[in-house]
Amino acid sequence: MARGSPILLSLALFPGCGGAGHSGPAAAYTTAPPADAVPLPFGKTALIGGLRLSFTKVAGDSRCPVDVNCVWAGDAEIELVADPPCYPGCDAPSKLLRLHTGLEPRSGEFMGFRIQLAGLSPSPKSGKPIPPADYVAWLRVEKQP
């Protein structure tokens, strides 16, 4: 029993570094899109919640690959262009939003709407870069009171 104790102790001291079946930080990584979010593929524009939103850029993606046990989940940053509900044909300017998956800001405001990046797919895999055209931003758009 004394021989097993150091291993158990080391797992207790470093909860983020456990093996198979461990429910530490790795459990936070998911490949499932949020059920209450709307998908917006890279390079596309959609009318979501009354705004025209365009997914224009993946500025960076340092998220932990799903096949690796990481201490930190990482972060991805995307750029969205928000146009007013009257676009085209109104004088209101567009707004560039830079939103993150793991850092702030995860959401932005535009013309009384809150736009949140709820997720980004696909999830990275080690050694396999994601082509920009394969990205899908999962967004929540809510009218603010």
C-alpha positions in Angstrom: 0.0 0.0 0.0 2.9 2.4 0.7 4.1 2.0 -2.9 0.7 3.1 -4.3 0.5 6.2 -2.1 3.0 8.4 -4.0 1.1 7.9 -7.3 -2.2 8.8 -5.7 -0.6 11.7 -4.0 0.8 13.0 -7.2 -2.6 12.8 -8.9 -4.1 14.7 -6.0 -1.5 17.4 -6.2 -1.8 17.9 -9.9 -5.5 17.5 -10.7 -5.1 18.8 -14.3 -2.7 16.1 -15.2 -4.6 12.9 -14.6 -5.0 10.0 -16.9 -7.9 8.3 -18.6 -11.2 8.7 -16.7 -10.0 11.8 -15.0 -12.6 14.6 -14.8 -10.2 17.6 -14.5 -9.8 20.5 -17.0 -9.9 18.2 -20.0 -13.6 17.5 -19.4 -14.3 21.2 -20.4 -13.2 20.5 -23.9 -16.1 19.7 -26.1 -16.7 19.1 -29.8 -20.5 19.6 -29.5 -21.8 23.0 -30.6 -24.0 24.9 -28.0 -27.7 23.9 -28.5 -28.9 27.5 -28.2 -26.4 29.1 -30.6 -26.6 29.8 -34.4 -23.8 28.6 -36.7 -22.1 31.0 -39.0 -19.5 29.5 -41.4 -16.2 31.3 -42.1 -16.6 33.7 -45.0 -20.4 33.8 -44.8 -22.9 36.5 -43.9 -26.2 35.8 -42.1 -29.1 37.7 -40.7 -29.1 36.7 -37.0 -31.4 38.2 -34.4 -32.0 41.2 -36.7 -28.3 42.0 -37.5 -26.2 41.1 -40.5 -23.1 39.3 -39.2 -20.1 38.3 -41.3 -17.5 35.9 -40.1 -14.4 37.5 -41.8 -11.3 36.2 -40.0 -9.8 33.7 -37.6 -7.1 35.9 -36.0 -5.6 33.1 -33.9 -6.3 29.6 -32.6 -4.3 28.2 -29.7 -7.0 25.9 -28.4 -5.9 22.7 -26.8 -6.2 19.8 -29.3 -8.9 17.3 -28.4 -6.4 14.4 -28.5 -4.0 16.1 -25.9 -4.4 16.6 -22.2 -3.7 20.3 -21.6 -3.4 22.4 -18.5 -5.1 25.3 -20.2 -8.0 25.1 -22.7 -6.4 27.8 -24.9 -8.1 30.5 -26.9 -9.3 31.3 -30.4 -10.0 34.8 -31.7 -12.3 35.6 -34.5 -13.4 38.7 -36.3 -17.0 39.5 -37.1 -18.4 42.5 -39.0 -21.8 43.6 -37.7 -24.1 45.6 -39.9 -27.2 47.4 -38.7 -30.7 45.9 -39.4 -31.3 48.5 -42.1 -28.2 47.5 -44.1 -27.9 48.5 -46.9 -29.6 51.8 -47.1 -29.0 53.4 -43.7 -26.3 55.8 -42.4 -25.3 53.6 -39.4 -21.7 52.3 -39.6 -20.6 48.7 -39.4 -18.7 47.5 -36.4 -15.7 45.1 -36.3 -16.0 42.7 -33.3 -13.0 40.7 -32.1 -14.4 37.8 -29.9 -12.6 35.0 -28.1 -13.4 31.5 -27.0 -11.3 31.4 -23.8 -10.3 35.0 -23.0 -12.2 38.3 -22.9 -14.0 39.7 -24.7 -16.3 36.8 -25.5 -19.1 39.1 -26.5 -19.6 42.6 -27.9 -22.5 45.0 -28.3 -23.8 46.7 -31.3 -27.0 48.8 -31.8 -28.7 47.4 -28.7 -27.7 43.7 -29.4 -25.3 41.5 -27.5 -23.3 39.2 -29.8 -21.5 36.3 -28.0 -19.1 33.8 -29.4 -20.5 30.6 -27.8 -18.1 28.2 -29.5 -15.9 27.6 -32.5 -15.7 24.4 -34.5 -14.1 22.2 -35.5 -12.0 21.5 -32.4 -8.3 21.2 -33.2 -6.4 17.9 -33.4 -2.7 17.7 -32.8 -0.6 18.1 -35.9 -3.6 18.9 -38.1 -4.1 22.6 -39.0 -7.6 23.7 -39.6 -8.2 25.3 -43.0 -10.0 28.7 -42.5 -12.9 27.5 -44.7 -13.7 24.7 -42.2 -14.4 27.0 -39.2 -17.9 27.6 -37.9 -18.6 30.3 -35.3 -21.5 29.5 -33.0 -23.1 32.7 -32.0 -25.8 33.9 -29.5 -27.4 37.2 -30.4 -29.7 38.9 -27.9 -31.6 42.2 -28.0 -30.7 44.1 -24.9 -33.5 45.7 -22.8 
